[in-house]
Amino acid sequence: MTVDEDVHAGGHRTHEVTNQPPERADVNEYLDFPVLRDAVHAFGGGWGEERLVEAGAHVGSATFQRSAELANTHEPVLRTHDRRGRRIDEVEYHPAYHEVIAAAVARGAHTSAWADPRPGANVVRGALFSLFGQVEPGHACPVSMTHAAVASLRHAPDLAALWEPRLLATGYDGALAAPGTKPGALVGMAMTEKQGGSDVRANTTRATPAGDGTHVLTGHKWFCSAPMSDAFLVLAQAPDGQSCFLVPRVLEDGTRNVLRLQRLKDKLGNRSNASAEIELDGTVGHLVGEPGRGVRTIIEMVQRTRLDCVHGSAAGMRQGVAEALWQARHRTAFGARLVDQPAMTAVLADLALESEAATLTSMRLAAAYDAGAGDEGDDGERAFRRLATAVAKYWVCKRGPQHAYEAMECLGGNGYTEAFPLARRYREQPVMAIWEGSGNVVALDVLRAMTREPGSLAAVDAELALAAGAHRDLDAHLTATRDLLARLAGADPAEQQASARRVVEALAVGLQASLMVRYAPSTAADAFVAARLGDGRGHGYGVLPRGTDAAAILRRHAAP
């Protein structure tokens, strides 16, 4: 007699599993989500279809899902010394983590837009990045930083000539070794310090010229992301002021650079990826960009990592919708499938609308990086991405945790257990809102951009206006937003700061509504605008306009 056939004295089965969904495995995360696919094609990435279909099948496979689970349940372990007492400063990962990151790098989720620059390159790369991050988000940290680091390295042509080919390569080896001997390289960053946090001007790490073209760094960093990366971008106070440096983990001759790992952060989420506190003591660094212009050097990197925060949050929303829909389509309660019960249908459709708006926003931003690339790039698109990246980063990432919770609730008790992926997702989503500038930092950056680069606000306003006349609620919102901006233009700085979040939220929701009106089916667009800008505004998920065809909305978000 098997375990499942245990019986009571009366002969009845005690544990026959019924009304539980089958495993959601061996699906294609790209083909099963027409929203993402349509957005890729709409913004110039259709040529990457074959690559995205293959990647979608890979990340949707049971094998990859198992690797994602193992990478998060067997967390990184700090090894400061070997068993003989030698200092090694290494982080040991489960093999599954290396499998995940190797698969992402092999498909160009890190730097394919730099390796093959053409129209739609950032769109395709962004879609690849989000497909992998949808299933295992922790590894996306070093993948994103490597992508973004290229922009900063180009401020040092000689350094870029040596390192850029390593970053563009699609091989991966997680061991510490001379960078020239490895099949590819990843770059992390170490910017913030205990006393400063987001205020990097308060950094105290010093950089002293060594006389051979390098600098010697001494100090600490409170957060070093992905400490087993092959190099890091680091801010330090040089004789000419705060500057940016590339700090190799291992020097060209195979000697280990001094990068002492003090401890690993015990984080709420992002558990598969290590973050460390580090000490620099006579550590070799190479100047990147102009001396004393370190923050300026990393600005473009910050913009691109913020873009990946939007990609990552949108990916998390797609995962939430997929898991919630899978549960609702395969489980019955009170005599009907969950998906067919009006209250649940409304919640699912609203979650799907949020996911669609976030996905469109992330792909539209990626297209702006394509159109604004290079010396011949479109100035208007560069102005648009300057402001819109910060606006979208603030809003989409802030919506992520609430979206994850609501999706988790759709699974009931199962969703609250670590055996299912939405508990992990719920813990993961807040990091995107904090990384690369938490809410107030980003909101104040938006104010600064509007003041110093007024063309960026004009570009965003022009984007919103492309949907003018299509929906009464959107028109009213656009008018109200312009009035708010006009009032604040002459206000004192204190009032402007106090209203910063209100301004950013108005711009963000307006941008999403404009994109939905222009690119989503009318059923979805009308429902989104009414729920976010009309009478449904201010309510939780599940408050949709009367007559909304929720079933039609859901068909675009997961294969039946």
N, C-alpha and C positions, 0 to 999 in steps of 0.2 A: 504494500500500500504506500503510495507516494504521500509527500507532505500535503499536496493540494487535495488529497482524497481523505484526509483525516475526518473521522466521523464522530458524531455523538453516539451515545448508546442507542438512539433511535434510528441511526443509519443516515442522518442528513449530513451533507457536506458543510464544513465550517469555514472554508476559505476558498470559495470559487470566485475569481476576479471577474466582475462584470462592470459595465458602464464606466470603464476607464479607457481613455484614448490610447490608441497604439503609439509607439514611439515616433516622434517627429524626426526621422533620420532619412538619409539618402534622398534629400530634396535638392532642388537647384535654387539657391537663394537669390539668384539674378533673374532667371526666367520666371520664377513664381511670383515676382513682384513687378508687375507692369509699370508701376509708378517710377521706380528707379530706372528701368529700361527706357521708358519714354523720355525721362529727363536727360539721360545720357545722349539719346539721339537728338533731342531738341537743342542741346547746347554743344553740338559738334563732335560728339564722341562715338558716333555710329560705327566708325571704322574699327573700333576696338571690340566689336560685338563678340567675335570668336574667343578672344582672351577672357572677356567677362563671363561668357557662358561656361567656359572651362573652370574659371575661378569659382563661380557660383556653385558648380557641382562639387568642387573640392571642399569648400568650406561647409557645404550642406551634408557631406558624407558622415556616416556614423563614425568612421575612423577619426576624422578631424574633430568632431564634437567630443569624442573621448579624449583626445589629446588636450583640448581646451579645458575639459573638466580636470584632468590630472595636473595640468599646469597650475591650476588654482587651488587644488586640494593639497598638493605637495609644494609648499611655498619655498621661495629662495632661502638659503641658509648662509649666514656669514661665516667665513673661515679666515680669521685674522692671521693664524699661524699654522704651519704644518706640524706633524706629530713630533718633529725633531726640534721644534721651537723657532724655526725660521719664519720671519714675517712674510706672508704671501698676499694678504689683502684681496681675497677672492670671494665671489659669491657663487655658490653652487646651486644650479637649477636642476629641476627634474628634466630628464630627456625629452619629455613631451613639450616643454617650453621651447627647446631648440628646434623641435620638429615644426612647431607652429611658425616661429619666426623665419626659419629657413624657407618654408613654403611661401610666405609673404614676400620675402626678398627675391626669391627665384622668379616670381611673377611681376616684379617691378612695383610692388605697392609702396616702396620707399622712394625711388628716384627716377622712375621711368619718364616722367615729364621733362626732366633735365636731359636724360639720355637720348630721348627722341622728341625734340621740341617741334611741334607742329600744331595746327589748329585742333583743338579738342584734347591735347595731351594732358592737361591738368584735370579735365573732366574724366578721362579714362583712368588716370592715376587715382583721382579722388574716389571713383567708384570701386576700384580694386582695394584701396585702403579701407573703405567703409565695409566692403564685403567681409574682409578678414576681421575687422574690428567688431562686426556684428556678432560674431560667434566667440571670439576671444579678444577682449579689448586691451588687456594688460600689455601685450607685446607691441601694441600700436605706439607706445611712448617712444622707444628708440627708433622705430620705423619713421615716425613723424619728424623727430628731431634730425635724423639723417637727411631727410628731404629738405627741411628748412635750412640746414646748415650750409648747403651749397650756396645759397644767396649771400650769406655772410662771408664765406671763404673767398668769393670772387672779389672782395675788397683787398685781397692779398694775392695778386696774380701768380707769383712764384709758388706760394703755398698751395694755391688751388691747382696748379699744374701737377703737383705731386699727389695731392690728396683727392682731387675730384674723381679721377678714374677709379679710385678705390671705392668711393661712395656710390658711383654709378654701376659698379659691378653687381652681378646677381648671385654671387656665391656667398655662403655664410659659414663661418667657423667661430663658435663661441669661446674658444680658448684664447688665453692671453699669449700673444706672439708678436714678433716684429711685424708692423703693418704691411711692409712690402712683401712678406711671405704668405699673406692670407688671401683667400679667394675674393674677399670683399671686406669692407669696413663699415662700422656704424659709429655715429657720433651722438654723444649725449651733451648735456649742459649742466653747469653748476654756477648759478648766478647769485642766489639769495644767501644772506647770512643771518645769524641769530638776531642781531640788533636792528636789521633793516627790513627784512621781508621784501615787500614790493618796492620799497624805497631803496633802490640799489645805490643811490648816491651816498648812503650811509655805510657802504662796504668799507672794510678796513684791510682786506687782503692786499699785500704789497707785491709789486713786480719790480725787480731791480735788474738793469741791463747786465748781462754776463760778459759782454765784450766780444762775443762770437756771433752776434746777431740774434741770440736768444735772450730770454729773460728768466730770472729765477723768482718763483712765486712762493710766498709765505703767508699762511692764513688758514681760514676755515670756510667751509660752505655748509649751510644748514640743510640744504636739499641738493643732492646730486642724483639726478635721474639716470637710471640704467647704468650703474657703476661698472659694469663689465664691458662697456662700449670701448671702442678702440681709441677714441679721442673725445675731448670735451671742449666746448666753448666756455670760457671762464672770464669773468670781469675782475679786474684788479687795478689798484691804484699805482700807476706808473709815474715817473718824474714829471711827465707832461699832463697828468690827470688820469682819470679812470679810462682804461683801455680794454680792448677785447683780445683774448689770447686763445690759441689752439693748444691744448695740453694733451699730448699723446699718453695713452696708458702704458705703452711700451715704446721705447725709443727705436730708431731705425736700426741700431746695431743689436737689438734684442735685449738690451738692458731695461729693466722695469723702472719706469718713472716713479717718483715718490708720490703716492696717492694713498694715504692711510684711511682705511674704512673704520670709523669709530663705532658705528652701529647702524642697523637697518631700521627704517621707520616702520612702526606697527600701524599700518594704514587701515582705514575703514574699508576701502575696496582696493582695486588695482593690485590684487594680492599676488598675481603671477609675476609682476614686474617689481624689481627691487628699487628702492630709493634709499640713499644713504647719507649720513653725515660724514664729511671727510675733512682731513687735515692735509694741507700743503706745506711742505717743509723742504725748501731747496728744490722745488719742482720745476722742471723745464717747461717753458711756454714759448710759443711763437706768436709774435704780434700779428693781429688781423686788423686791417684798416688803419686809419690815421691814429697816431698817439693822442690820447686825451679825448677821443671820439668813440669810446667803446659802446655807449648806449646807441648812438647813431648807427654803428656797425651792425648791431643785432636787431635793429628795428624790422628789417625785412624778414629776418628769421622769426621774429615774434608774430608778424602778420601771418606767415605761413603756418606756424603752429596753431595760431588761433583759428585759421581756416580748418585745420584738421580737428580741432575741438568741435567745430560745427559738424564736420563729416562724422565724427565719432558719436556725437549726441544723436544725430539723425539715424545713424546705424543702430543705436540702442533702441530708438523708438520703433524702427522696423522689426527688431527682434521681439519687442514687447507685443506688437500687433500680431506677429506671426504666431507666437506662443499662445496668446489669448484666443485668437481665432481657431487655432488647432483644438484647443480645449473645448471651445463653444460648439464647434462643428461635430465633435465626436462624443459629446456627453449630453445626456438627457436629465431633466429634472421636472417634476410635476407634469409628466406626460408629454413633454415636447423637448426637442433639441434646444440647448441654451441659445444658440445663434438665432433661433426663430422666435424667441420671446422678446417682446418689444422693448422692455427696459434694458436687457442685455444688448440687443441689437443697436440701440441708440448709443450706449457707451462704447461699443466696439467701433461703430462708425465714427464717432467723435475722436477716438484714439487714432483711427486711420487718417482722418483729416489732418490732425496735428502732425502725424508722420509724413504725410504727403507734402505739407507746407514746408517742413524742415528739410526734406529731401530736395525739393525744388530750390530752396534757398541755398543749400550747400552746392548744388550743381551750377546754379547761376553764378555764385561767387567763383567757383573754379573756372568757369568760362571767362570771367573778368581777368583772371591771372593769365589765361591764354591770350586774350585780345590785347592786354597791356604789356606783353612780354617784349623785351629787347628795346633797342634804341628806336625802332620804327613802330613800337606799339602805340595803341590808341590812348591818348592822354585822358580822354573822358573815362575810359574803363579803368585806368590807373587811379583816377580821382574817385570813381565809384567804389573800387575795392578798398581804398584807404579807409573810408568811413563805414561802408556796408559790412566789412569783415568784423569790425569791432561791434557794430550794432547787432549783427546776427550771432556773434559769439556770446554776447550778453544774454540775448533772449532765448535762443534755441537751447543753450546749455542750462539756463535756469528752468526751462520747461521740462528738461529731461527727467529729473528725479520724480516729479509729480506724475508724469506720464508712466514711468516705470512702476510706481506704486499702483496706479489704477489698473495697469495691465496685469500686475501680480495678483491683484484682488480678483480678477476674472478667473484665476485658477483656484481660488479658494484656499484651503489649507495646504494643498500641494504647492502652491506658489510661494508659500512662506517657508518652505523647507529648502535646504541647500541641495537636495537631490534634483531640483529643477533649476533651470538657468535664470529665472527672473529674480530670485533672491540675490544672486550674484550681480545681476544687472542693476538692481535697486541700489546696491552698495557702490556700484561703479559710476553711475551717472553724475554724482556730485563733483567728481574730480575734474570733469570738463569745465564746470563753472568756476572752479578755483584756479586750475592750471592756467598759466599765461595771463594772469590778471583776474582777480575775483570781481564781483559785481561793481563795487564802487570804483575800483581802479579802471575798469573798462569804461564805465559811464563817464568818468572824468576825462578819459582819453578821447571820448567822442566830443565832449565840449571843447577840448583843446584842438582837435582836428577842425571843428567847425569854425573856430576863431582864427587859427593860423593858416588853414587851407580851405577857404570858403568854397572853392571849386568842388570840394568833395561833397558838401551839402547840396550844392546845385545838381551834382550828378545823381545823387540819391533821389532828390526831389523829381528830377526828370524821369527816373526809372519808375517811381510811383505813379507819375502822371500818365504813363503809357496805358494805364487801365482806366483813365478818367472817362466818365460817362457810362461805364459799364454796369455800375451798381450804386444805388443811392447811398447806402451806408458807407461805402468806400469813399465816395465823393465827399460826404460829410466829414469823414475822418481826415481826409487829406486837407480840407479847409481848416479844421480845428487844429491840426498839427502845424500848419503854416502860421496860424494865429499865435499858437504857443511859442513857436520859434521867434516870431516877431516881437512878442512881449519880452522874452528873455534876452533878446539882443541888446536892449538898453538897460537891463537890470544890473545890479551890483553883483560881484563875484559870489558872495554868500548865497544870494537867491538863486543864481544860476546853478551852483552846486547842489542846493537843496532840491532843485527840480530836475537834476540830471537824469535820474532813473525814469522819470515820467517822459522825458524827451526821447530817451533811447527806446523805451517800450512803444511809444507812439510810432516812431520810425520803423521799428522792427515788425510790428503787426501790420502796418501799412505796406511794407515791402512784401511780406508773405501774402497778404490779400491780393496785391497787384499781380504777383506771380501766379497765384491760384486762378485768378480771373483770366489770365492770358494763356496758361498752359494746362490747366486741369479741365476735365469735363464740367459742363455747366452745373450739373447736379452737385458735384463736390465743391465747386467754387462758390455757388450760391449759399450752400450750407455753411461753409467756412466763414464767409464774410458776415452772414447773419449771426452766427454763433460767437464770433470774436469782436464784431464791431456793432452789431445790432442789439436786439432785445436779449439775446442769450449771453451777452457780455457780463463777466463777473461771476458766472455760475461755474460749477464744477463740470466734469465731463458728463455727457449724456443729455445735454439740453440743446436739441436741434430744432430747426424750424419745422412747423407742422407741414406734413406732406413730403418731407425729405425721403428720397429713395435710398434708404440705408443699405439695402442689399446690393444696389449698383455700386455704391462706394466701396463696399467690402470686397467685391469681385476684383478690384484692382490691387488688392493688398495681399492676397495669398491664394495659391491654387486650391480649389475645392478638394 
